[in-house]
Amino acid sequence: MTGAGVNYVYVPEVKLTKDTNGKITKLEWRWWRKTTAGWAQPSDEELLAVWIGAAYFISTDSNNSTWTDLPITTTGSLTFNPPIQPSTVDPNSFQIGAQDRGRYSYSFDWWE
């Protein structure tokens, strides 16, 4: 997709850190906004003006999942001690969801 239609789209960059057993110990994120000049980081205030809520979702299957609120900040991290994971199986999907002030929902998914 090109042109003005993709301006002011917000997209998260995510990094998951795992321990030696493959369990998630840290989640880091950074939001980016598409502008006419390229990609830029929005301010916390800008994100709070756009999003009314955000959350992350980790799943191994439909019966083993974690869905938790995510702070609405430009960058951030959450450290998990003990490590989080919905089961002893490696997660097969990770998702960040957000809802804007118009009540539209957005989903950013990563699958293994």
PyMOL commands that set and color helices and strands:
alter all, ss='L'
color gray80, all
select helices_A, chain A and resi 4-6+44-50
alter helices_A, ss='H'
color red, helices_A
select strands_A, chain A and resi 10-18+24-35+38-40+51-61+64-69+75-84+93-100+105-111
alter strands_A, ss='S'
color yellow, strands_A
deselect
rebuild
show_as cartoon
